[in-house]
Amino acid sequence: MTATQEQVMAALRTVIEPELNRDIVSLNMVRDLKVEGSTAYFTIVLTTPACPLKSVFIERCNAAVIGKVAGVERLEIAWDAQVPTDRRIQGSLNVPMRSIIAVSSGKGGVGKSTVATNLAVALAEAGARVGLIDADILNPNIPQMMGLGSGRPKVVNDKMKPIEAFGVQVMSTGFLTSPDKPMIMRGPMLHSAIRQFFTDVAWDRLDYMIVDLPPGTGDAPLSLAQSFPLAGAIIVTQPQQVAVADALRAAAMFDQLNVPVLGVVENMAGDFFGMGGGEQLAKERGVPFLGRVPLSANVREGGDYGRPVVIYDAGSAAGQAFADIARAVAARVSVVMMQNMDVIPINIIG
């Protein structure tokens, strides 16, 4: 007896996506289903290339179908990924990106740019198309951290081309001026510069745009949040209470701007600074704790010499922490985006 596609699809409706808490069929994640003999073939389209749940899907799909649908003895699952699109971007900006993520902190010196850099590189390593904007207009550090200190963007059709490193498209004022010359701007000029990084740069198609904001709650984060639809913000803090208090203000600012806080990252954790402050902040705000990065010389050296630790020392505790944080961020963005979009039911393909 050969099972029908409808029978297999019905069985797969009992498989729940663990983060979205909906079945994978109604989420349009099951594609190209066909049954040949005793084998069912189909593709699962994940909501992010960085998804760590493939083994969970394999286990749940087998449990739902094998022994439950007569005639099916084996599943052959292929994998694809499509990051959900923030439809507000399509309605307000003519830019080829699916989601915009702000990386913020309440105070300087907590390693926010280090987190933004390694997050962007880790997502690119997982197979995503990633952009990185250095929105710390007055004190740009991203070019050095990405090994692009001497980079200069080309202009094509009146738009600047972002410079690429480690699979990430990068734009910064650090590319536009000499390191020994200060950037002196008032608020309206900052606002204009941030807008131009979106509208006057020839970005290729992007799944994630990571925006490294200057510390605090001033002009840059306000301009970004008021000008562009953000999928959410990541709050970076050190473990000690003075840093956590400042990070709390940054989180409160995004609440007032109606920007979801995706979660908290605790950076530089260890004996010197202690640990636990970031986790406490996440608990107080009722948002996810995305991960803890240990205080480590290889992270500092990576930033100084343009070698992100998530690549150059991927097996270290810090490298693994950044990779885990990237997966957690991608999962959170998927949840936020899928909660705000219509899901089209799948058609069974013969």
Buried (B, 14 or more C-beta within 10 A) or exposed (E): EEBEBEBBBBBBEBBBBEBBEEBBBBBBBBBEBBBEEEBBBBBBBBBBBBBBBEEEBBEBBBEBBBEBBEBBEEBEBEEEBBBBBBBBBBEEBEBBBBBBBBBBBBBBEBBBBBBBBBBBBBBBBBBBBBBBBBBBBEBBBBBBBBBBEEBEBEEEEEBBBBBBBBBBBBBBBBBEEEEEEEBEBEEEEBBEBBBEBBBEBBBEEBBBBBBBBBBBBEBBBBBBBEBBBBBBBBBBBBBBEEBBBBBBEBBBBBBEBEBBBBBBBBBBBBEEBBBEBBBBBBEEBEBBBBBBBBBBEBBBEBBEEBBBBBBBBBEBBBBBBBBBBBBBBBBBBBBBBBEEEEBEEBEBEE
